[in-house]
Amino acid sequence: MTGIRRTFARRIALRGALIVALLIVTGTAASGQTALADEGEGDGNLTVDISDGLVPTPPPTVPPSGRPTGRQITPPAGPPITPPGRLNVNGQTSGSFIDTADPPSSAVDQTPPTPPAPEPDEVSLGGVLLVGGLAGGFSPSLNPLAGQLQVWFTVRNVSTSTIDATADFWLAGPFGHRISEVDDVTVTGMVPGEKRTISATLQGVGQWTFVTVHARLTPPPVVDNAELSSFTRDANVFAPPWLIAVLIVVGLGFAAVRYFLRRLAQPVRVGEPA
């Protein structure tokens, strides 16, 4: 019985040894084939790769000029910054933009601007002042010797200087005699480009019917190198003589009443029409 057990144990041990030997032989053959394949594909050098868990960064690509390019950066659209920006305390840069398509704003035409053309009723004084026409309006009064006339004209400053001036107004009758006047109307602080209206009220129009109003502007002697002198504008005004009109109406009415009274006072003859 003991001999049978020993024989059976020997057989099992022998078979185990054969299986282990077979596995060793098979592993050795596979390793040899892998080594032969690597030697056939490579250049004969042994390469060992060691990974520490980090992804290596590829080196920058070197262009033909010899400067590394790395990642391609597209420049921002728009004009360049000139001069180069300066770094401030916050790490931001500042600079000025220049549009290369159009000339910079500093390259402006230094030619002095052309003065505006005068309007149809304006007269130019040395190209620096434009004096408008004289206008007026009549206001009658119940007093036949009174009545007033409001007159005005405009002055436009087309120079580059602030101007002070004075104006005089007077009213003349049909025979050239002076009826009333207003002197030294001040015009102060008229800035370039300003248009100002100068006015006055003249009394004593009365029943003169046709009168002439005059206005004289006295500017500074020199404005923007232009020599100036006094300038006078005139206008004829019709002032309806209401007193004369009333007298005419009364006279016509009196004549008509008298005529009819005379007709009624005449005797009527028999056989004749009245």
C-alpha positions in Angstrom: 0.0 0.0 0.0 2.8 2.3 0.9 4.7 1.5 -2.3 1.6 2.4 -4.4 1.4 5.8 -2.8 5.1 6.6 -3.4 4.8 5.6 -7.0 1.7 7.9 -7.5 3.5 10.8 -5.8 6.6 10.4 -8.0 4.4 10.5 -11.1 2.7 13.7 -10.0 6.1 15.4 -9.2 7.5 14.3 -12.5 4.5 15.7 -14.4 4.8 19.0 -12.5 8.5 19.3 -13.3 7.7 18.7 -17.0 5.0 21.4 -17.0 7.4 24.0 -15.3 10.2 23.1 -17.8 7.8 23.5 -20.7 6.7 27.0 -19.4 10.3 28.1 -19.1 11.1 27.0 -22.6 8.1 28.7 -24.0 8.8 32.1 -22.3 12.4 32.0 -23.4 11.4 31.5 -27.0 8.9 34.4 -26.9 11.5 36.8 -25.4 14.0 35.9 -28.1 11.5 36.6 -30.9 10.7 40.1 -29.4 14.4 41.0 -29.1 15.0 39.9 -32.7 12.1 42.0 -33.9 13.4 45.1 -32.1 16.8 44.6 -33.5 15.5 44.3 -37.0 13.4 47.5 -36.8 15.8 49.8 -34.9 19.3 51.1 -35.7 21.0 48.9 -33.1 20.8 51.4 -30.2 19.1 50.5 -27.0 16.4 53.1 -25.9 15.0 53.2 -22.4 11.9 55.3 -21.8 11.3 56.5 -18.2 7.9 58.2 -17.4 7.4 60.1 -14.2 3.7 60.9 -14.8 4.3 64.4 -16.5 3.7 65.1 -20.1 6.8 66.5 -21.7 6.6 69.8 -23.6 7.7 69.6 -27.2 10.6 72.0 -28.0 9.7 75.1 -30.1 10.0 74.8 -33.8 13.0 76.7 -35.2 12.4 78.5 -38.5 15.1 79.0 -41.1 15.9 82.4 -39.7 17.0 80.8 -36.5 14.4 82.3 -34.1 12.1 80.0 -32.2 8.5 80.4 -33.3 6.6 78.3 -30.8 2.8 79.0 -30.9 1.6 81.2 -33.8 0.3 84.5 -32.5 -2.1 86.5 -34.8 -1.5 90.3 -34.4 -4.7 92.3 -33.4 -6.6 94.1 -36.1 -6.4 97.9 -36.2 -3.7 100.5 -36.4 -0.3 100.0 -34.7 0.5 101.6 -31.3 3.0 104.5 -31.7 5.1 105.1 -29.6 5.5 101.7 -27.8 3.3 101.5 -24.7 4.7 102.2 -21.3 4.2 99.8 -18.5 2.3 101.2 -15.5 2.0 100.0 -12.0 -0.8 97.6 -12.8 1.1 95.9 -15.5 -1.0 97.5 -18.3 0.4 99.4 -21.3 -0.8 102.7 -22.7 -0.1 104.4 -26.0 -1.7 106.4 -28.9 -3.2 105.0 -32.0 -2.4 106.5 -35.4 -4.6 105.6 -38.4 -2.3 105.0 -41.3 -5.1 105.3 -43.8 -5.8 109.0 -43.2 -3.4 111.8 -42.3 -3.1 112.4 -38.5 -5.2 115.2 -37.0 -2.1 117.3 -36.4 -1.5 117.6 -40.1 -4.3 120.2 -40.7 -4.5 123.0 -43.2 -3.0 126.1 -41.6 -4.6 128.4 -44.2 -6.9 130.9 -42.4 -10.6 130.3 -42.9 -12.4 132.3 -45.6 -14.8 134.9 -44.1 -18.5 134.2 -44.8 -20.1 136.0 -47.7 -22.3 138.9 -46.8 -26.1 138.5 -47.1 -28.0 140.6 -49.8 -28.7 143.4 -47.4 -25.2 143.4 -45.7 -22.2 145.6 -46.4 -18.7 144.4 -45.6 -16.3 146.6 -43.6 -12.7 145.5 -44.2 -13.8 141.9 -44.3 -14.2 141.8 -40.5 -17.7 143.4 -40.0 -20.9 142.9 -41.9 -23.5 145.7 -41.4 -27.1 144.9 -42.3 -29.8 147.1 -43.8 -31.7 149.7 -41.7 -35.3 148.9 -40.9 -38.0 150.6 -38.9 -41.6 150.8 -37.7 -43.8 153.8 -37.0 -46.1 154.1 -33.9 -48.6 157.0 -34.2 -49.8 159.0 -31.2 -53.0 160.9 -30.3 -50.7 163.9 -29.9 -50.4 165.2 -33.5 -46.9 166.5 -32.7 -45.7 163.2 -31.2 -45.3 159.8 -32.7 -42.2 157.6 -32.6 -40.1 155.5 -34.9 -38.3 152.3 -33.9 -35.3 151.7 -36.1 -32.7 148.9 -36.0 -29.9 147.3 -38.0 -27.6 144.2 -37.5 -23.9 143.9 -37.2 -22.0 140.6 -37.7 -18.5 140.0 -36.4 -16.6 137.8 -38.9 -13.2 138.6 -37.5 -11.1 136.7 -34.9 -11.2 139.5 -32.3 -13.8 140.8 -29.8 -15.1 144.1 -31.0 -16.5 147.2 -29.2 -18.3 149.9 -31.2 -20.8 152.7 -31.0 -23.9 153.7 -33.0 -25.7 157.0 -33.6 -29.2 157.5 -34.9 -31.0 160.6 -36.1 -34.3 161.5 -37.9 -34.5 164.1 -40.7 -37.7 165.7 -42.1 -38.6 166.2 -45.8 -36.6 169.5 -45.9 -33.4 167.9 -44.5 -33.8 169.4 -41.0 -33.1 167.2 -38.0 -36.1 166.2 -36.0 -34.6 164.0 -33.2 -31.5 161.9 -32.5 -30.1 159.2 -30.2 -26.3 159.2 -29.8 -23.6 156.8 -28.5 -25.5 153.5 -28.4 -22.8 151.2 -27.1 -22.0 147.8 -28.6 -19.6 146.0 -26.2 -18.0 142.5 -26.2 -19.1 141.3 -29.6 -17.3 138.0 -30.0 -16.2 136.4 -33.3 -19.1 134.9 -35.2 -21.7 136.9 -33.2 -24.6 138.7 -34.9 -26.1 141.6 -32.9 -29.1 143.8 -33.5 -28.7 147.5 -32.6 -31.8 149.6 -32.1 -33.1 153.0 -31.0 -36.4 154.9 -30.7 -36.7 158.3 -32.3 -39.4 160.7 -31.2 -41.2 163.6 -32.8 -42.3 162.1 -36.1 -45.5 164.2 -35.9 -47.2 164.9 -39.2 -44.1 165.1 -41.4 -45.4 162.2 -43.5 -42.0 161.5 -45.3 -39.0 161.3 -43.1 -35.5 159.9 -43.4 -33.7 157.9 -40.7 -29.9 157.6 -40.5 -27.7 155.2 -38.5 -23.9 155.5 -38.2 -21.7 152.7 -36.9 -18.3 153.6 -35.5 -16.0 150.5 -35.2 -12.5 150.4 -33.8 -9.8 152.0 -36.0 -8.1 148.6 -36.6 -9.4 145.1 -36.4 -7.3 142.1 -37.4 -4.9 144.4 -39.3 -7.8 145.9 -41.2 -8.3 149.7 -41.0 -11.9 150.7 -40.4 -13.9 153.9 -40.5 -17.4 155.0 -39.6 -20.2 153.7 -41.9 -23.7 155.2 -42.3 -26.9 153.6 -43.5 -30.1 155.4 -44.5 -33.8 154.5 -45.0 -36.9 156.5 -46.1 -40.0 156.0 -43.9 -43.6 156.9 -44.6 -45.4 158.1 -41.5 -49.1 158.4 -42.2 -50.3 161.9 -41.1 -53.5 161.0 -39.3 -54.3 164.6 -38.5 -54.1 165.7 -42.1 -56.3 162.7 -43.0 -58.9 163.6 -40.4 -59.0 167.2 -41.7 -59.4 166.1 -45.2 -62.3 163.7 -44.2 -63.9 166.5 -42.2 -63.6 168.9 -45.0 -65.1 166.6 -47.6 -68.0 165.8 -45.2 -68.7 169.4 -44.6 -68.7 170.1 -48.3 -71.2 167.3 -48.9 -73.5 168.4 -46.2 -73.5 172.0 -47.4 -74.2 170.9 -50.9 -77.3 168.9 -49.8 -78.5 171.8 -47.6 -78.2 174.2 -50.5 -80.2 171.9 -52.7 -83.0 171.6 -50.1 -83.1 175.4 -49.6 -83.9 176.1 -53.3 -87.6 176.7 -54.1 -89.4 174.1 -56.3 -91.4 175.6 -59.2 -94.7 174.1 -60.4 -94.3 171.8 -63.4 -90.5 171.4 -62.9 -88.9 168.5 -61.3 -87.4 169.0 -57.9 
